[in-house]
């Protein structure tokens, strides 16, 4: 359907207006809220489909991590968030929790203490994290 998004600087609202393809750009539009004709067209984001191979190739490019500061939890969290979005798959809730905690500035060591099962039984320093003994 030919719906178009606009921003009205007069009333500061974002509005969606139906226009036929023939009318778009030809007939003037008015804000349905305040009737102003000073609307500014808003362009929506566009998603591009990528194959799984392309997504993995993009993730393996070292320049993708160029701005990541491994000493800054927030930077690591942002990188993880981008990685999750790039994978385009549903990730487990633990991924979201870890990412959220990193983005809030929590150190990875603190998260690891709270979630030892995610470390595979070993801490970051290679020692056991306290799993059950045989």
Protein Blocks (a to p, Z undefined) as FASTA:
>chain_A
ZZdddddfklopacdddddfklgokaccddfklopakbccddddddddddfklmmmmmmp
mklmmmpcfkbmklmmmmmmmmmmmnopacdfklmmmmmmmmnopafklmmmmmmmlnno
pafkopaehiacZZ
